[in-house]
């Protein structure tokens, strides 16, 4: 407990001032993680044309080279 070090009134003010920042940080980091997850696992059509030209491996997921190209683009 920090109240012994800072004092009860200072500790209470510090907790009330920092708590909204902690909530914002956690929300913001979870939204960023969701955006990264969504970006990494979206299928992107190649510009080569043809039927079904998305780069999918035999297991139903993106191939490694396709996922790297998706991240770079």
URSULFEN-V524047 format. One record per residue. N is the residue number from 1. SS is DSSP state (A for helix, B for strand, O for the rest). NEAR is the number of other ideal C-beta (glycine too) atoms within 8 Angstrom. Layout:
# URSULFEN-V524047
((N,SS,NEAR) (N,SS,NEAR))
This chain:
# URSULFEN-V524047
((1,O,4) (2,O,7) (3,A,9) (4,A,5) (5,A,6) (6,A,8) (7,O,7) (8,A,6) (9,A,6) (10,A,8) (11,A,13) (12,A,9) (13,A,8) (14,A,10) (15,A,8) (16,A,7) (17,A,8) (18,A,8) (19,A,8) (20,A,7) (21,A,8) (22,A,8) (23,A,8) (24,A,8) (25,A,8) (26,A,8) (27,A,8) (28,A,8) (29,A,8) (30,A,8) (31,A,8) (32,A,8) (33,A,8) (34,A,8) (35,A,8) (36,A,8) (37,A,8) (38,A,8) (39,A,9) (40,A,9) (41,O,6) (42,O,7) (43,O,6) (44,O,10) (45,O,6) (46,O,7) (47,O,4) (48,O,5) (49,O,4) (50,O,5) (51,O,3) (52,O,4) (53,O,9) (54,O,9) (55,O,11) (56,B,9) (57,O,8) (58,O,3) (59,O,4) (60,O,5) (61,O,6) (62,B,11) (63,O,9) (64,A,6) (65,A,7) (66,A,12) (67,A,10) (68,A,8) (69,A,10) (70,A,12) (71,A,8) (72,A,5) (73,O,5))
